[in-house]
């Protein structure tokens, strides 16, 4: 059992609370949607983005999702969110690049996906647009980073954007308001365990 004085603890917590409130009072509302990048080699980039989607839906916001790579692969999040009128869902990719083995086709699919995302971002109809796995499309040079940033610049001021995928370009990280890098500590795949429905997809 702790020997700490409850009165001392209470005073410390009150001081921390006052300091936190003072910091929050200094913050400003940007009056625009923020740009979030989820990247890194660890799992959870898309899952975290879909957590942001749930948060937006909790506030009755309108959400658009464009998936760049996953193609016709069935995922739990897609099955769930496609049922909701508040979410517009487009799965535009044809699968991972090693599935198609056709660079021109992959470029065309990525450009079509970004065209759809750009239209959604600029429309003023969405509070949040998620571009899932777009960083992969940029990494393979299916999309030009300058075009992606131009699309972000042209978004409606109400629209926040989440971009996911490993190996986010430095230019995108510099542009973004928030960058989170997922690190891998342990992965069941390396132990010979296949992806699990409801946990991995």
Buried (B, 14 or more C-beta within 10 A) or exposed (E): EEEEEEEEEEEEEEEEEEEEEEEEEEEEEEEEBEBBBBBBEBBBBBBBBBEBBEEBBEEEBBBBBBBBBBBEBEBEBBEBBEEEEEBBBBBBBBBBBEEBEEEEEBBEBBBBBBEBBBBBBBEEBBBBBBBBBBBBBBBBEBBEBEEBBEBBEEBBEBBBBBBBBBEBBEEBBEBBEEBBBBEEEEEEEEEEEEEEEEEBB
